[in-house]
Amino acid sequence: MAAYICGNWDVSYIQASLKDSDLYNTTKFAVIPQSEGATASYKTHATGLGYAVAISPDVADDPDKLAAAVDLVYEVTGPAFAEYVAVNYALGGLTKVENVDLSGFDQFTRDFYNYNYVDNTPCEIYDSYISSAVWDVLNTDLQDMLNGDAKPEEVAANAQKAYEENY
């Protein structure tokens, strides 16, 4: 058995790479198990949508342009778009879509959809909420900790210091 640890944003190119191979039909998705004694959320995974929407301040003085920009934001983040993405691509949007019919999708796509949106609980990616300065320290230190080159207390102290310096 082999394992590849990645985020949901990697699945499309993994799927394309495995298509038409024996691995395509045997690849499965799983949440990394919690550590022994952990009491927090169970069967959770980080999720990210891979896009962001912003409105330029240049349109603030033009009510028609601002209204058009706001309409576009609602169009690409609202329930109608989420429904379109779910039905056509078996992916989630910013609005939850209930009872998605997966019967037209292959097993790989159905397995990924169920892993991502049905069988497990998504949680936001931490780096979506913190500054890049703190993220840089955390990312490097977490790798060092996983490699055995740093202790959790050191990672926490460095993260706290970066937070205090940047907020």
WOLINCOR-V465037 format. One record per residue. RES is the residue in one letter. SS is DSSP state (alpha for helix, beta for strand, coil for the rest). OMEGA is omega as a letter, one per 20 degrees, with the letter a starting at -180 (999 if undefined). Layout:
{{RES | SS | OMEGA} {RES | SS | OMEGA}}
This chain:
{{M | coil | r} {A | coil | r} {A | coil | r} {Y | coil | a} {I | coil | a} {C | coil | r} {G | coil | a} {N | alpha | r} {W | alpha | r} {D | alpha | a} {V | alpha | a} {S | alpha | r} {Y | alpha | r} {I | alpha | r} {Q | alpha | r} {A | alpha | a} {S | alpha | a} {L | alpha | a} {K | coil | r} {D | coil | r} {S | coil | r} {D | alpha | a} {L | alpha | a} {Y | alpha | a} {N | alpha | a} {T | alpha | r} {T | coil | a} {K | coil | a} {F | coil | a} {A | coil | r} {V | coil | r} {I | coil | a} {P | coil | r} {Q | coil | r} {S | coil | r} {E | coil | r} {G | coil | r} {A | coil | a} {T | coil | a} {A | coil | a} {S | coil | a} {Y | coil | r} {K | coil | r} {T | beta | r} {H | beta | r} {A | beta | r} {T | beta | r} {G | coil | a} {L | coil | r} {G | coil | r} {Y | coil | r} {A | coil | r} {V | coil | r} {A | coil | r} {I | coil | a} {S | coil | r} {P | alpha | r} {D | alpha | a} {V | alpha | a} {A | coil | a} {D | coil | r} {D | coil | a} {P | alpha | a} {D | alpha | r} {K | alpha | r} {L | alpha | r} {A | alpha | r} {A | alpha | r} {A | alpha | r} {V | alpha | r} {D | alpha | r} {L | alpha | r} {V | alpha | r} {Y | alpha | a} {E | alpha | a} {V | alpha | r} {T | alpha | a} {G | coil | a} {P | alpha | a} {A | alpha | r} {F | alpha | r} {A | alpha | r} {E | alpha | r} {Y | alpha | a} {V | alpha | a} {A | alpha | a} {V | alpha | a} {N | alpha | a} {Y | alpha | a} {A | coil | r} {L | coil | r} {G | coil | r} {G | coil | a} {L | coil | r} {T | coil | a} {K | coil | r} {V | coil | a} {E | coil | r} {N | coil | r} {V | coil | r} {D | coil | a} {L | coil | a} {S | coil | r} {G | coil | a} {F | coil | r} {D | coil | a} {Q | alpha | r} {F | alpha | a} {T | alpha | r} {R | alpha | r} {D | alpha | r} {F | alpha | r} {Y | alpha | a} {N | alpha | r} {Y | alpha | a} {N | alpha | a} {Y | alpha | a} {V | alpha | a} {D | coil | a} {N | coil | a} {T | beta | r} {P | beta | r} {C | beta | a} {E | beta | r} {I | coil | a} {Y | alpha | a} {D | alpha | r} {S | alpha | a} {Y | coil | a} {I | coil | a} {S | coil | a} {S | alpha | r} {A | alpha | r} {V | alpha | r} {W | alpha | a} {D | alpha | r} {V | alpha | a} {L | alpha | a} {N | alpha | r} {T | alpha | a} {D | alpha | r} {L | alpha | r} {Q | alpha | r} {D | alpha | a} {M | alpha | r} {L | alpha | r} {N | coil | a} {G | coil | a} {D | coil | r} {A | coil | r} {K | coil | r} {P | alpha | r} {E | alpha | r} {E | alpha | r} {V | alpha | r} {A | alpha | a} {A | alpha | r} {N | alpha | r} {A | alpha | r} {Q | alpha | r} {K | alpha | r} {A | alpha | r} {Y | alpha | a} {E | alpha | r} {E | alpha | a} {N | alpha | r} {Y | coil | 999}}
